[in-house]
Amino acid sequence: MSYGYSQRVVEANKSASKTLLGVALGRMCIKMDVPVTEVAETLGVSRETVYNWFTGEYMPHQSFHVAIRDYMTYLSKRK
């Protein structure tokens, strides 16, 4: 099933710094076709916040770093 990230989000993610945690999360989610709604619900934030992280427009607050890394680990083990 494709959740179809918009071309704008994909391009913004590609051109953003891959060293940013939110951008790294975005690359993983785009590649694995993980719906933004799932990411937002899992992390307890809005979809808009997730999109802003994915594009590098905003960085996740430090209080989210552990949860994001844990979620990325979970995703990496999921097929």
Secondary structure, DSSP 8 states (H G I E B T S, - for coil): ------HHHHHHHHHS-TTSHHHHHHHHHHHHT--HHHHHHHHTS-HHHHHHHHHTSS---GGGHHHHHHHHHHHHH--
